[in-house]
Amino acid sequence: MSEATDRPVDDDAWAEACAEDLAAEKARRRAQYGQQPGSAADELRKLIDAVADKVSSLQSPLLGMAAQGTVQQVIRQAKSAVEPVIERNPDLFDHLAAAGNELLAAYRSAVEGQEGRWTRGTEGAGGTSGTGKTAADDPSDPRDEGTGGSEHIDLD
């Protein structure tokens, strides 16, 4: 028997090595870039706590003790209403965040497409497209918003 076959085989050695490498890379990134944001549910909890702390710290002489107590009660009720939803559906907020990002990307795409249509054919200065004509001379141009004449409106 060879020496290599005398040692016990660790079936999870590769998985353990990958996990160690991943943990080391995460630690390196935390050291370089700081703590990464948590899940969307954790971030919502942090937001609620931050808002509650800020509202609690606002001490106004106009608000009496009863009003301060009412504000504190509303904050506690809001936190108690939101916390069970976060606990039951932590992935919901991640999905909502991802959906929001997709909607933002779709909006950006639509805006860029519209901007492209607005600026198409206006490479030269003054809106000329190399032909000497401006976009306003083209009757099929979508930017044409009417006759272009002025009209006096009497405001008296």
N, C-alpha and C positions, 0 to 999 in steps of 0.2 A: 504494500500500500504506500502511496505517496503521502507526503506531509500535508498537502492540500486537502486530501480526503479524510484526514484524521480529525480536522477541526469541524465543529458543528456548523451547519449552514444556517445563516440567518435569513429567512424568507423576506423579512421586512427591511433589510438593510438599505435597499434602494429608496423605499418610501421614507425611511428615517433620514437618510442623507438629503433627500429633496426637501423634507420638512425643515431640517436644520438650515439648509441653504436659503429657503424662503424666509425663515425667521431672521436670519442674519441680514438678508436684503431689506426686509421691513425695518429692522433696527437701524440700518445704515440710512435709509430714506427718512426715517423719523428724525435722526440726528441732523441730516442735511436740510430737510424741508420743514421740519416741525411736525406736529401732530396732524394727521389727516382728518378731515371731517368724518364723523360717524355716519350711521344710517340716517335716512330722512326722519325716522321716528325719533332718534336721539337728538337730532338737530331741532326738531319741533319742541321737544321737552326743554332744551336749552333756551330756545326763543321764549317759551312761556315763562320760564324761570326768570329770564332777563327782564321781560316786560313787567312781571310781578314785582321784581326787586326795584325797578325804576319807579313804578307807580307807588310803591310803598315808601320810597325815599322822598317823594314829593310832599313836603310838609308845607302846607299853605295856611296862613293865618285866616284866610277867608273860609276855609273848611273847618268846621268844628270837629270835635272828637267823635261825634255821632257819624259825621260824613266819612271820616277816616275809617271808622269801624265798618261802615257800609261798603267802602271800597275794598277793604280787606276781605269781607264776606264774599263780594262778587268775584274777587280773584280766586279765593278758595273754591268757590262753586265752579268756576270755569276750569280750574285745574282738575277738579274731581270729575268733571264731565268729559274732559279730553283724555285723561289718563287711561280709563278702561278701553277706549277706542284704540289707543296706541298699543296697549298690551295685547288686545285680541287680534289686531291686524298690523303687525309691524311692517310686513312687506307691502301693505297698501300704500304707504307713504313713499316707499322706493319706486313703486310703479307709477304713482302720481307725479313724482319728480321726473321720471323718465318720459312720461307722456308730455309733461310740460316742456321738456327739452326738445322733443319731437315736434311739438306745435311751434316752438320758437324757430326751429330749423325750417319748417314749412313756410312760416311767415317770412323769414329772411329770403328764402328762395323765391317766393312770390314778389317780394319787393325788388329783389335784384332783377328778376325778369321784367317787371314793369319799368324799372329804370332803364334797362336795355332797350325796351321799345321806345321810351321817350327820347333817348339819346341816339338812336339808330339813324345813321345818315347825317350826322352833324359833326363830322370829323374836323372840318375846317373852322376857322374863326367866323363868327357871325352867323353860324347855323348853315353854312354852305357845305354841300357834300361833294365838292370838286366840280360841279357842273355850273357853278355861279348862281344857282338858284337857292333860295332859302327854303326851309321847311314850310314856311308860311305860304309860299307860292304853290305848294302842292295841295290840290283840293282834297285828295284822299288821305292827307295826313291826319291822324287821330287827335293831334293837338289843336286842330282848327276848331275853335269854339264859337263859331258864328260869323257874322259879317265883318266884325272888327271895327265897325263904325262907332262913333261916340253918340250918345243920346243925352240930351239935357233933361234932367229930372228937377221939376219945380218942388222945392221942399216947403214953400210957404202955404 
